[in-house]
Amino acid sequence: MAKARRGRGEGAVYYVKARGRWCASVSFGADPQTGKRVRRTLYGRSKHEVQQRLNDLQNRTGAELTNRRSPTLREFIKGWLEREVKPNQRATTYRSYEGIARLHVLPFIGSVRVNKATPSDIERCVAIVRELTGASMAGKTRTLLHGVFERAVALDITARNPVAKVKAPKYEKAPMQFLDAEQVRALLDAARGDRLEALAVVLVTAGLRVGEALALRWCDVDTTQRTIRVERTAQESIGAIVFTAPKTKAGTRRVALGALTVGALRRRRTLAEREGFATPDDLVFPTLAGTAQRKSNLHRRWWHPLLEKAALPRIRLHDLRHSAASLSLAAGTNARVVSERLGHADPSLTQRVYQHTVDSLHRADAEAVDTLLQGEKRPD
């Protein structure tokens, strides 16, 4: 039978040969103010001496632990964001979590103590957020709180996660927007001769994420071998643009290019040489000053006017990635190949996201089989 794990505050006594001393080590859980685990280590000449000192410490600290003030959600979440999220997650993730906490959690239940929070507190918060902003943000709020309380449980600040008993709000995702082949031709016609024509072409043919395309340098582009190397992405962080590695290993990839894309990139290279931004480390799609593009500026100053010129509905620049995937699948490309081009970590994700295209391909396949069999009717 496996030995039961020692509980918090029970401690351990053992002999340290290197020191020639007996040692007692004990953990008293996490300090609610710092989030750091509270540990004490004692040394003595004999096992009995160490055991006695350990017992005295446990008696004193036990009372302290009983009376220890649990932090409020406001105190704990702010510490969690700074100590754990900010150093270990992407800047965009930190900003997202911080915004959800500041706008949708702290105003409603920030004063509730972590170990006193109940499922009804969480349910009330989620319901308020749903009424004010919708089911999508309410779901994100619940997810964030679930992670916060999971960490609080791990640090022994509370014994249970109250979010576990609160159902996630149901909501329907907005239908995916993408351009069909005729609309893509209209877009590329409108972009012809534009300074950033190649950006539109790359996004709608290679299926890059916008941040991946804006992070491309000329050393990542090989028009001879007709490939693009994706190994970083551009993100806006506290007023600056930073370049980071893709989230997953699949995001780092080499994407093959067609003749249409190669031609657009060569025209972009010629223009970049005239602008003075054509060294291997220069960005392929910079501003007129040679700096990284901000997505918000790009949408307002270039993308929306381009859509108007092409007489197309106002969709996001990111939707060109959806268009690229849908066109590839409609052209008969294997879903796994499309997944690799998109940089999806799981091919099944590609099939789930673009199920509408996959379903139409299945229908086309069924109709093709019908046509084949009907064309081979036996004579009467």
matplotlib code that plots the C-alpha trace (Angstrom):
import matplotlib.pyplot as plt

x = [0.0, 1.4, 2.3, -0.2, 1.2, 1.9, -0.6, 0.2, 2.0, 2.9, 6.5, 9.3, 12.4, 15.4, 19.2, 21.5, 24.7, 26.6, 25.9, 26.1, 22.8, 19.2, 16.8, 13.1, 11.3, 7.7, 5.4, 2.5, 0.9, 1.0, 1.3, -1.9, -0.2, 2.8, 1.6, 4.8, 4.9, 5.8, 8.4, 10.5, 13.7, 15.2, 18.5, 19.7, 22.3, 19.7, 16.5, 14.7, 15.9, 14.7, 11.4, 10.8, 11.6, 9.3, 6.5, 7.0, 6.9, 3.8, 2.0, 2.8, 2.2, -1.0, -2.7, -1.3, -2.6, -6.1, -6.3, -4.5, -6.6, -7.5, -6.9, -9.7, -10.2, -8.9, -5.6, -5.2, -6.0, -3.6, -0.8, -1.6, -1.5, 1.9, 3.6, 2.4, 0.7, 2.9, 6.3, 5.0, 2.4, 2.3, 1.8, -1.5, -2.7, -1.7, -3.5, -6.6, -6.7, -6.0, -8.8, -11.3, -10.4, -10.4, -13.7, -15.7, -14.6, -13.2, -16.1, -18.6, -16.9, -13.4, -14.1, -15.1, -12.4, -11.0, -11.9, -15.4, -16.4, -19.4, -20.9, -23.7, -21.0, -19.6, -23.0, -24.0, -20.8, -21.2, -24.9, -24.0, -21.3, -23.6, -26.3, -23.8, -21.6, -23.0, -22.5, -19.1, -17.4, -19.4, -17.9, -14.4, -15.0, -16.0, -12.9, -10.6, -12.2, -11.9, -8.1, -7.8, -9.5, -7.6, -4.4, -5.8, -6.6, -3.1, -1.7, -4.0, -5.7, -9.1, -10.2, -12.4, -13.1, -16.6, -16.5, -16.7, -20.4, -21.3, -22.3, -20.6, -23.0, -24.1, -23.7, -23.5, -20.4, -20.8, -20.7, -17.3, -16.7, -14.7, -14.4, -15.2, -13.1, -14.9, -14.6, -10.9, -10.3, -12.1, -10.0, -6.7, -7.8, -8.4, -5.1, -3.0, -0.4, -1.0, 2.1, 0.8, -0.7, 1.6, 0.2, -3.3, -2.0, 0.1, -2.7, -5.3, -3.1, -0.6, -3.1, -0.7, -2.0, -1.8, 0.8, 2.9, 2.8, 3.7, 6.7, 8.1, 11.6, 13.2, 15.5, 12.3, 11.2, 12.7, 11.2, 13.6, 12.5, 9.0, 8.7, 8.1, 9.6, 7.3, 9.2, 7.8, 4.8, 4.2, 2.2, 1.3, 2.4, 1.9, 2.3, 5.1, 5.3, 7.3, 8.2, 7.7, 7.8, 4.6, 2.5, 3.0, 5.7, 3.4, 3.3, 6.9, 6.8, 7.8, 4.9, 5.1, 4.0, 2.3, 3.3, 0.7, 2.2, 5.8, 5.1, 3.4, 6.4, 8.9, 7.0, 7.0, 10.8, 11.4, 9.4, 11.2, 14.6, 13.4, 12.1, 15.4, 14.1, 15.3, 18.1, 17.7, 16.5, 14.1, 10.4, 8.6, 5.5, 6.7, 5.2, 6.6, 9.1, 10.3, 8.8, 6.3, 2.7, 0.0, -3.1, -5.5, -3.8, -3.6, -7.3, -8.3, -5.9, -5.5, -7.8, -11.2, -10.5, -9.4, -12.6, -14.6, -12.6, -13.3, -17.0, -16.7, -18.4, -16.4, -14.6, -11.6, -8.1, -7.8, -10.7, -8.4, -6.8, -10.3, -10.7, -7.3, -8.2, -11.7, -10.3, -7.6, -10.2, -12.6, -9.7, -9.5, -6.4, -6.1, -7.2, -3.9, -1.9, -4.1, -3.6, 0.2, 0.1, -2.1, 0.2, -2.6, -1.2, -4.0, -5.4, -8.8, -9.0, -8.8, -11.7, -13.8, -13.2, -13.9, -16.6, -18.8, -16.3, -15.6, -19.4, -19.7, -16.8, -18.6, -21.8, -19.8, -18.1, -21.5, -22.9, -19.8, -20.4, -24.1, -23.1, -20.6, -23.0, -25.9, -23.8, -23.3, -26.9, -27.4, -29.4, -33.0]
y = [0.0, 3.4, 5.7, 8.5, 11.9, 14.2, 16.9, 20.6, 21.4, 17.8, 18.2, 15.7, 14.7, 13.2, 13.0, 15.1, 13.2, 16.1, 18.4, 15.7, 17.0, 16.1, 18.2, 19.0, 20.6, 21.7, 23.6, 25.9, 26.5, 29.8, 33.4, 35.0, 38.3, 37.1, 33.8, 32.2, 28.9, 29.3, 26.7, 26.3, 24.2, 23.4, 21.7, 19.9, 17.5, 14.8, 13.6, 14.2, 17.8, 18.5, 16.8, 19.0, 22.2, 21.1, 20.5, 23.9, 25.6, 23.7, 24.7, 28.4, 28.5, 26.4, 29.2, 31.8, 29.7, 29.5, 33.3, 34.1, 36.6, 35.3, 37.9, 39.5, 38.6, 42.0, 41.4, 37.8, 38.5, 41.5, 39.4, 36.5, 38.6, 40.2, 37.1, 34.4, 35.6, 38.6, 36.7, 33.5, 34.4, 36.5, 40.2, 39.9, 37.2, 39.3, 42.4, 40.2, 38.7, 42.1, 43.7, 41.0, 41.2, 45.0, 45.5, 42.3, 40.8, 43.3, 45.8, 43.1, 40.6, 42.2, 42.7, 39.0, 37.0, 34.1, 31.5, 32.9, 33.0, 30.9, 29.6, 32.1, 34.9, 33.6, 33.1, 36.7, 38.1, 36.0, 37.0, 40.7, 40.5, 38.6, 41.3, 44.1, 42.7, 39.4, 35.6, 35.5, 37.8, 36.2, 32.9, 34.4, 35.9, 32.5, 30.8, 33.4, 32.9, 29.2, 29.5, 32.0, 29.7, 26.7, 28.5, 29.5, 25.9, 24.8, 27.4, 26.2, 29.6, 28.0, 24.4, 24.3, 26.0, 27.6, 28.1, 24.4, 24.4, 27.3, 26.4, 28.1, 30.5, 29.2, 31.4, 31.0, 32.0, 34.6, 32.9, 32.8, 35.4, 34.6, 35.6, 33.2, 32.9, 35.6, 38.0, 37.3, 38.1, 41.4, 42.1, 41.4, 43.5, 46.4, 45.8, 45.7, 48.4, 49.2, 49.5, 46.6, 44.5, 41.6, 41.6, 40.9, 38.3, 36.5, 36.5, 35.1, 32.5, 31.4, 31.6, 33.4, 35.1, 38.9, 39.1, 36.5, 38.4, 41.7, 40.1, 38.7, 39.9, 39.7, 36.9, 34.9, 35.1, 33.0, 33.8, 31.4, 28.4, 29.9, 29.6, 31.8, 30.9, 31.7, 31.7, 34.8, 37.0, 40.7, 41.7, 45.1, 45.3, 48.4, 50.9, 49.0, 46.2, 43.1, 40.0, 36.7, 33.0, 31.3, 29.8, 26.2, 24.2, 23.8, 27.6, 27.6, 26.4, 26.8, 27.7, 27.0, 29.9, 29.9, 32.0, 34.7, 35.2, 35.1, 37.8, 40.1, 39.7, 40.5, 43.7, 44.5, 43.9, 46.3, 49.0, 48.2, 48.8, 52.2, 52.9, 51.9, 48.9, 45.9, 44.5, 40.9, 42.1, 44.7, 44.0, 43.0, 45.1, 48.1, 51.5, 54.3, 54.9, 51.3, 50.5, 47.7, 48.2, 48.5, 46.4, 49.1, 51.6, 49.1, 48.4, 52.0, 53.4, 50.6, 47.6, 49.3, 51.6, 48.6, 46.7, 49.8, 50.0, 46.4, 46.8, 44.0, 43.6, 45.0, 41.9, 41.7, 41.4, 38.1, 36.8, 36.5, 33.5, 31.9, 32.6, 31.0, 27.8, 27.6, 28.1, 25.4, 22.9, 23.7, 23.1, 19.6, 20.0, 17.4, 18.8, 17.7, 19.7, 22.8, 22.4, 22.4, 25.5, 27.3, 26.3, 24.4, 22.2, 19.7, 18.8, 18.1, 21.8, 22.6, 20.3, 21.6, 25.3, 24.8, 22.2, 24.2, 23.7, 20.0, 19.3, 20.9, 18.7, 15.6, 16.6, 17.2, 13.8, 12.1, 13.8, 12.7, 9.1, 9.4, 10.8, 8.0, 5.2, 6.7, 6.9, 3.2, 2.0, -1.5, -1.8, -3.2]
z = [0.0, -1.0, 1.9, 2.4, 1.6, 4.6, 5.2, 5.4, 8.6, 9.5, 8.6, 8.0, 10.2, 8.5, 8.9, 6.6, 6.2, 4.5, 7.5, 10.2, 11.6, 11.9, 10.0, 10.2, 7.2, 7.2, 4.8, 6.0, 2.6, 0.7, 2.0, 0.7, 0.3, -1.8, -3.1, -2.1, -0.2, 3.5, 4.5, 7.7, 8.1, 11.5, 12.3, 15.5, 16.9, 17.7, 16.2, 19.6, 19.7, 16.1, 16.8, 19.9, 18.0, 15.2, 17.6, 19.2, 15.8, 14.7, 17.9, 17.3, 13.6, 13.8, 15.6, 13.1, 10.2, 11.8, 12.1, 8.8, 6.8, 3.4, 0.6, -1.3, -4.9, -5.8, -3.9, -5.1, -8.8, -9.0, -7.5, -9.7, -12.8, -11.9, -10.4, -12.7, -15.8, -16.8, -16.7, -18.2, -20.8, -24.0, -23.6, -25.4, -23.0, -20.0, -21.4, -22.0, -18.5, -16.9, -18.9, -18.0, -14.3, -14.2, -16.1, -15.4, -12.1, -9.6, -9.8, -8.9, -6.5, -6.0, -2.2, -1.7, 0.2, -1.8, 0.8, 1.3, -2.4, -3.2, -6.4, -6.1, -6.0, -9.3, -10.8, -10.0, -11.5, -14.7, -15.0, -14.7, -17.3, -19.6, -19.3, -19.9, -22.6, -23.9, -23.4, -25.1, -22.5, -19.7, -20.7, -20.8, -17.3, -16.0, -17.5, -16.0, -12.5, -12.8, -13.4, -10.6, -8.1, -9.3, -8.4, -5.0, -4.3, -5.3, -2.9, 0.0, 0.2, -0.3, -0.1, -3.2, -6.5, -6.4, -10.2, -10.8, -9.9, -12.2, -15.7, -18.6, -20.5, -23.8, -26.9, -30.6, -32.4, -35.1, -38.5, -40.1, -42.8, -45.9, -49.5, -52.3, -55.4, -57.4, -54.5, -54.0, -57.7, -57.2, -54.1, -55.9, -58.9, -56.6, -54.8, -58.1, -58.0, -54.3, -52.0, -49.9, -52.7, -51.7, -48.2, -49.4, -51.8, -49.1, -46.6, -49.0, -50.7, -48.0, -45.1, -42.7, -39.6, -39.9, -37.1, -38.9, -42.2, -40.5, -38.9, -42.1, -43.1, -46.5, -45.1, -44.6, -48.2, -50.9, -54.3, -56.1, -54.0, -53.8, -50.0, -46.9, -43.5, -40.6, -37.3, -35.5, -35.1, -34.4, -31.3, -29.8, -26.2, -24.0, -26.8, -28.6, -31.2, -30.2, -32.2, -30.5, -31.5, -32.6, -29.8, -30.9, -32.6, -35.6, -36.0, -37.0, -40.6, -44.2, -46.6, -50.3, -52.6, -56.0, -59.0, -58.2, -54.7, -55.9, -58.6, -56.0, -53.6, -56.3, -57.1, -53.4, -53.3, -56.2, -54.4, -51.1, -52.7, -53.9, -50.3, -48.8, -46.8, -48.6, -46.4, -45.2, -41.7, -43.1, -42.8, -45.9, -45.1, -43.0, -42.7, -45.0, -42.2, -42.2, -38.9, -38.0, -38.9, -36.2, -37.1, -36.1, -38.4, -41.2, -41.0, -40.9, -43.5, -46.0, -45.5, -45.2, -48.2, -50.2, -49.5, -50.5, -53.8, -54.5, -53.5, -51.0, -47.6, -44.6, -43.1, -40.9, -42.4, -40.5, -42.5, -45.5, -43.6, -43.5, -47.2, -47.9, -46.0, -47.6, -51.1, -50.6, -49.3, -52.1, -54.6, -53.2, -51.0, -48.2, -44.9, -43.2, -45.8, -45.3, -41.5, -41.9, -44.1, -41.6, -38.7, -36.8, -34.0, -34.6, -38.0, -36.5, -35.6, -39.3, -40.1, -37.2, -38.1, -41.8, -41.5, -43.9, -46.7, -45.8, -45.9, -49.3, -50.6, -49.2, -51.0, -54.2, -53.8, -53.3, -56.4, -58.4, -57.4, -58.4, -61.8, -62.3, -61.4, -63.4, -66.4, -66.3, -66.3, -67.6, -70.8, -70.5]

ax = plt.figure().add_subplot(projection="3d")
ax.plot(x, y, z, "-o")
ax.set_aspect("equal")
plt.show()
